[in-house]
Amino acid sequence: MRRSDPRYNQYISILNEELVPAMGCTEPICLAYAAAKSRDILGELPDRVEILASGNIIKNVKSVIVPNTNRMKGIKASVAVGIVAGNAEKVLEVISEVTDKQKEEVLSFLKNTPITVKHIDCQEQLDVTIIVYKGEHKALVRISGFHTNIVLMKKDDTVLYECATISKPDKKLTDRSILSIEGITDFADSVDIEDIKSLLDNQIKCNKAISEEGLRNEWGANIGSILLKMYGDDIKIRAKAWAAAGSDARMNGCELPVIINSGSGNQGLTASLPVLAYAEEYNIDKERLYRALVVSNLTAIHQKTRIGRLSAYCGAVSAGCASACGIAYLLGEDFNIISQTLSNSVAIVSGIICDGAKSSCAAKIAAAVDAGLTGYYMSKNNKCFEPGDGIVGYDIEDTIKNVGMLGSIGMRETDKEIIEIMTKNG
């Protein structure tokens, strides 16, 4: 793909939009960001707070530890730390600079401030509104569609900002419909490394650091450490363990940042760390690693474009299968093997549900990377699932379309049941 091709700069823009830093699970951070923004508009600490949240926000915030809160969980903790200590200018790192004194202030705020949470039935899977009150004054911030997409801001009855495309907030992003596996591999072959180097260097640095932390210390269920302990240090195990360990730490309150993918830190870890493990194992040069990371990251984004940011379909599946495509590219495979790898792997593991962010995400990541590697080694041995077998389409783009329909439409009722079960269980 030449620089003169209009897609070239669009692919660069997509990577820049998606591979951004975040500290903590992105749904609690989304709430904290909206809360910090609403406090800034109000101009003082509120004496009452209302939270309106879509089911998928509730699902993904319920069980995950919010960083810099002394290990608290849940919507109220996420909003309280954003109000008391958040820096909205840091966006998805909004609560990265909380002091010990502010942590105590968050506890006091939660104890003394009425906070109500309402589950709203809405079109967007990601939708949250924070309304803060002080006496007769109030401020409102709504985020919809993706984690940083503010679509409405109000002070009292004055509208400060309203997005013209509130029903379709993704209009703000570069058009993802230009992505294809063939285009992605072509772009990876030809991209000027200087156009992506700093972006991917940051991904390598941040995601490897939190993975190492997850392996070094006790975090959650320690899935990464258990994999290495029980199955040994074979590269196929290490690829899974590195990604799982990053999630072990992240889901359990680690305050190190990650570089996300498709709005998710777990997906950012899963799309990158297995590729890094294989590059280290086979002493692959840095330029080839960069190009392989382009393949894995964009392949994850391509799948998630049709599925949506949040759904009942586990995003680790998309990222784990994409990481195997990156590994295939890293090891010199062509478009056909990469396509077969993706088709094989999603056929194996597309049934994993998303029941919120929590410790078990690390195990799901390991399963998804394993399926990706199985799909790759099948392809290397001239084996593949046939078109028409289940969800497998007649080419790779058809398969991606089928998975997108499964995740975005077919699993809507599943999502409702998951949310019902989780809220019923407290």
C-alpha positions in Angstrom: 0.0 0.0 0.0 1.6 3.2 -1.1 1.5 6.5 0.7 -0.6 7.9 -2.2 -3.3 5.3 -1.4 -6.0 7.2 0.6 -6.2 4.1 2.9 -2.6 4.6 4.1 -3.3 7.6 6.3 -6.6 6.2 7.4 -4.9 3.0 8.7 -2.4 5.2 10.5 -5.3 7.3 12.0 -7.1 4.1 13.2 -4.0 2.9 15.0 -3.6 6.3 16.6 -7.2 6.4 17.7 -7.2 2.9 19.2 -3.8 2.4 20.7 -4.0 4.9 23.6 -3.0 4.6 27.2 -5.4 3.8 30.0 -5.0 3.0 33.7 -7.5 0.5 35.0 -10.4 -1.2 33.3 -11.8 1.2 30.7 -15.5 1.0 31.8 -14.8 2.3 35.4 -12.4 4.8 33.9 -15.1 6.0 31.5 -17.3 6.6 34.5 -14.5 8.4 36.4 -13.8 10.6 33.3 -17.4 11.6 33.0 -17.5 12.3 36.7 -14.4 14.4 36.7 -15.7 16.4 33.8 -19.1 16.9 35.5 -17.4 18.2 38.7 -15.3 20.6 36.6 -18.5 22.0 35.0 -20.2 22.3 38.4 -17.1 24.0 39.8 -17.2 22.4 43.2 -17.7 19.1 45.0 -21.3 18.0 44.7 -23.7 17.1 47.5 -25.7 14.6 45.5 -24.9 12.4 42.4 -27.1 10.6 39.9 -25.7 7.9 37.6 -27.5 6.6 34.5 -25.8 3.6 33.0 -26.3 1.1 30.2 -26.4 -2.6 31.1 -22.9 -3.2 29.7 -21.4 -0.5 31.8 -23.0 -2.0 34.9 -21.8 -5.5 33.8 -18.2 -4.4 33.2 -17.8 -2.3 36.4 -19.5 -4.5 38.9 -16.6 -6.9 39.8 -13.4 -5.2 38.7 -11.1 -3.3 41.2 -10.8 0.4 40.5 -7.2 1.6 40.7 -6.2 4.1 43.4 -9.2 3.4 45.6 -7.7 1.1 48.1 -9.2 -1.9 46.2 -12.8 -0.8 46.0 -15.1 -2.1 43.2 -18.2 -0.8 41.5 -19.9 2.1 39.9 -20.1 4.3 42.9 -16.4 4.0 43.7 -15.5 4.7 40.1 -17.6 7.9 40.1 -16.5 9.0 43.5 -12.8 8.8 42.7 -13.4 10.7 39.5 -15.3 13.5 41.3 -12.9 13.8 44.2 -9.5 13.2 42.6 -9.9 12.9 38.9 -8.0 15.0 36.3 -10.3 15.1 33.2 -7.5 16.4 31.1 -5.8 13.0 31.4 -8.8 11.3 29.8 -8.4 7.5 30.3 -5.6 8.1 32.8 -8.0 10.4 34.7 -7.3 8.8 38.1 -3.6 8.1 37.7 -2.4 10.8 40.1 -4.6 10.1 43.2 -2.8 10.9 46.4 -3.2 9.0 49.7 -5.0 11.9 51.2 -7.5 11.9 48.3 -8.1 8.2 48.7 -9.3 9.0 52.3 -11.4 11.9 50.9 -13.0 9.4 48.4 -14.1 7.2 51.3 -15.6 10.2 53.1 -17.4 11.3 50.0 -18.9 7.9 49.5 -20.0 7.8 53.2 -21.6 11.2 53.2 -22.9 11.9 49.7 -26.2 10.3 48.3 -25.3 8.5 45.1 -28.0 6.8 43.0 -27.5 4.4 40.1 -30.2 3.7 37.5 -30.0 1.1 34.8 -31.1 2.6 31.5 -32.4 0.7 28.5 -30.8 2.4 25.5 -29.7 1.8 22.0 -26.0 2.2 22.7 -24.2 -0.6 24.6 -21.9 1.9 26.1 -23.9 4.8 27.5 -23.4 6.7 30.8 -24.7 10.0 32.2 -23.4 11.6 35.4 -25.4 14.4 37.0 -23.9 16.2 40.0 -25.8 18.6 42.2 -24.8 21.4 44.6 -27.7 23.2 46.2 -29.8 24.6 43.3 -27.1 24.0 40.7 -26.3 20.9 38.7 -24.0 19.7 35.9 -24.5 16.8 33.5 -22.1 14.9 31.3 -23.1 12.0 29.0 -20.7 9.7 27.2 -22.0 7.3 24.5 -20.7 4.9 21.9 -17.1 4.8 23.0 -15.3 5.4 26.2 -14.2 9.0 25.7 -17.0 10.2 23.4 -18.7 13.1 25.3 -22.0 13.8 23.5 -23.7 16.2 26.0 -22.5 18.6 28.6 -24.9 20.9 30.6 -24.6 23.5 33.4 -28.0 23.9 35.0 -30.3 24.3 32.0 -27.7 25.6 29.6 -26.3 23.2 27.0 -22.5 23.7 26.8 -22.0 21.0 24.2 -24.2 18.6 22.3 -23.0 16.2 19.6 -24.9 16.5 16.4 -24.6 12.7 15.8 -25.6 11.7 19.3 -27.4 8.6 18.0 -24.3 7.5 16.0 -21.3 8.7 17.9 -18.8 6.5 16.0 -19.0 9.2 13.3 -16.2 10.9 15.2 -13.8 8.0 14.4 -12.1 7.2 11.1 -14.2 5.0 9.0 -13.3 1.4 9.9 -15.2 -0.1 6.9 -12.0 0.4 4.9 -10.3 -2.4 6.9 -9.8 -5.9 5.4 -7.3 -8.6 6.1 -5.8 -8.3 2.7 -5.5 -4.5 3.2 -4.0 -5.0 6.6 -1.3 -7.4 5.4 -0.6 -5.0 2.5 -0.3 -2.1 4.8 1.9 -4.0 7.2 4.3 -4.9 4.3 4.7 -1.3 3.2 4.1 1.0 6.1 7.0 3.4 6.9 8.2 2.3 10.3 8.7 5.9 11.4 4.9 6.4 11.1 4.1 3.7 13.7 7.3 3.3 15.7 6.6 5.6 18.7 3.0 4.3 19.0 4.1 0.6 19.0 7.2 1.3 21.2 4.7 2.6 23.8 2.6 -0.5 23.5 5.6 -2.8 23.9 6.9 -0.9 26.9 3.6 -0.5 28.8 2.1 -3.9 28.1 5.2 -5.8 28.8 5.7 -4.0 32.1 2.2 -4.9 33.5 2.7 -8.5 32.2 5.9 -8.8 34.1 4.2 -7.4 37.2 1.4 -9.9 36.9 4.0 -12.8 36.8 6.1 -11.4 39.6 3.5 -10.8 42.2 0.1 -12.0 43.5 -2.7 -10.6 41.4 -6.2 -12.1 41.2 -6.2 -15.8 40.2 -2.6 -15.6 38.9 -3.5 -17.4 35.7 -0.3 -16.4 33.9 1.9 -17.8 36.7 -0.2 -21.0 37.0 0.2 -21.7 33.3 4.0 -21.4 33.5 4.1 -23.4 36.7 2.0 -26.3 35.5 2.8 -26.5 31.8 6.4 -25.3 31.5 8.1 -22.5 29.6 7.3 -23.7 26.0 6.7 -20.7 23.7 3.1 -21.7 23.2 2.5 -21.6 26.9 4.5 -18.4 27.4 2.5 -16.6 24.7 -0.7 -17.3 26.7 0.9 -16.7 30.1 2.3 -13.2 29.2 -1.1 -12.0 28.0 -3.0 -13.6 30.9 -0.6 -12.2 33.5 -1.2 -8.6 32.2 -4.9 -9.1 32.8 -4.3 -10.7 36.2 -2.7 -7.5 37.3 -5.0 -5.1 35.5 -8.3 -6.6 36.6 -7.1 -6.6 40.2 -6.2 -3.0 40.7 -2.7 -2.6 39.3 -1.9 1.0 38.7 0.4 0.5 35.7 -1.0 1.9 32.4 -1.7 -0.3 29.4 -2.1 0.5 25.7 -5.6 -0.5 24.8 -7.2 -1.8 21.6 -10.8 -1.3 20.6 -11.5 0.5 23.9 -10.2 -2.4 26.0 -7.0 -2.9 28.0 -7.4 -6.7 28.0 -7.7 -6.6 24.2 -4.6 -4.4 23.9 -2.6 -6.9 26.1 -3.9 -9.9 24.2 -3.2 -8.4 20.7 0.4 -7.6 21.6 2.0 -9.8 24.2 1.8 -13.2 22.4 3.5 -11.5 19.4 6.2 -10.1 21.7 6.7 -13.6 23.2 7.2 -15.2 19.8 9.5 -12.4 18.6 11.7 -12.9 21.7 11.7 -16.7 21.2 12.8 -16.6 17.6 15.0 -13.5 17.8 12.9 -11.6 15.3 14.2 -8.2 14.3 12.4 -5.1 15.6 11.1 -4.0 12.2 9.4 -7.3 11.6 8.0 -7.1 15.1 6.5 -3.7 14.4 4.9 -4.9 11.2 3.5 -8.0 13.0 2.0 -5.8 15.7 0.3 -3.8 13.0 -1.3 -7.0 11.7 -2.5 -8.2 15.2 -3.8 -4.8 16.3 -5.6 -3.9 13.1 -7.0 -7.5 12.8 -8.5 -7.1 16.3 -10.0 -3.7 15.4 -11.4 -5.1 12.2 -13.3 -7.8 14.0 -14.5 -5.5 16.8 -15.8 -2.9 14.3 -18.7 -5.2 13.5 -19.2 -6.6 17.0 -19.2 -3.3 18.8 -17.2 -2.0 21.8 -19.3 -3.8 24.4 -21.5 -6.9 23.9 -22.1 -10.5 25.2 -19.2 -11.6 22.9 -15.9 -11.8 24.8 -13.5 -9.3 23.2 -10.5 -11.5 24.2 -11.6 -13.8 21.4 -11.1 -11.2 18.8 -7.8 -10.1 20.2 -6.5 -13.7 20.9 -7.3 -14.8 17.3 -5.7 -11.6 16.0 -2.5 -12.2 18.0 -2.1 -15.5 16.1 -2.4 -13.6 12.8 0.3 -11.3 14.1 2.4 -14.3 15.0 1.9 -15.9 11.6 3.0 -12.7 9.9 6.0 -12.4 12.3 7.1 -15.9 11.2 6.9 -15.0 7.5 3.5 -16.3 6.5 1.5 -14.9 3.6 -2.1 -13.5 3.4 -3.6 -17.0 2.8 -2.1 -18.5 5.9 -3.0 -15.4 8.0 -6.6 -15.6 6.7 -6.9 -19.3 7.4 -5.5 -18.7 10.9 -8.2 -16.2 11.7 -11.0 -18.3 10.2 -9.9 -21.5 12.0 -9.4 -19.8 15.3 -12.8 -17.9 15.5 -14.5 -21.1 14.5 -13.1 -22.7 17.6 -13.7 -20.1 20.3 -16.4 -17.6 19.3 -18.8 -18.9 21.9 -17.1 -17.4 24.9 -19.4 -14.9 26.7 -18.5 -11.6 28.3 -19.8 -11.5 31.8 -18.0 -8.4 32.9 -14.5 -7.4 33.7 -12.9 -9.5 36.5 -10.2 -12.0 37.3 -11.5 -14.7 35.0 -10.8 -12.5 32.0 -7.2 -13.7 32.2 -8.3 -17.3 31.8 -10.5 -16.4 28.8 -7.5 -14.6 27.3 -5.4 -17.7 27.6 -8.1 -19.8 26.0 -8.4 -17.3 23.1 -4.7 -17.2 22.4 -4.6 -21.0 22.5 -7.4 -21.2 19.9 -5.5 -18.7 17.8 -2.3 -20.8 17.9 -4.3 -23.9 17.1 -5.8 -22.1 14.1 -2.3 -21.1 13.0 -0.8 -24.6 13.3 -3.7 -26.1 11.5 -3.0 -23.7 8.6 0.6 -24.6 8.6 -0.4 -28.2 8.2 -2.8 -27.4 5.3 -5.8 -28.0 7.5 -8.7 -25.6 7.7 -12.4 -25.6 8.6 -14.5 -25.6 5.4 -16.8 -22.7 4.2 -20.3 -23.4 5.4 -19.2 -25.3 8.5 -21.0 -23.4 11.2 -20.1 -19.7 11.1 -17.2 -20.1 8.7 -17.9 -18.0 5.6 -16.7 -18.4 2.0 -13.8 -16.1 2.5 -12.3 -14.4 5.5 -14.3 -11.2 5.2 -17.5 -13.3 5.1 -16.4 -15.1 8.3 -15.7 -11.7 10.0 -19.1 -10.5 8.9 -20.7 -13.6 10.4 -18.9 -13.2 13.7 -20.0 -9.6 13.8 -23.6 -10.5 13.3 -23.3 -13.2 16.0 -21.7 -10.7 18.5 -23.8 -7.6 17.8 -27.2 -9.1 17.0 -27.4 -12.8 17.8 -26.1 -12.4 21.4 -28.3 -9.5 22.5 -30.7 -11.7 24.4 -27.7 -13.5 26.0 -26.4 -10.1 27.1 -29.7 -9.3 28.8 -29.6 -12.6 30.6 -26.0 -12.1 31.7 -26.9 -8.6 33.1 -30.0 -10.0 34.8 -28.0 -12.7 36.5 -25.2 -10.4 37.6 -27.5 -7.7 39.0 -29.7 -10.4 40.7 -26.6 -11.7 42.4 -25.7 -8.3 43.8 
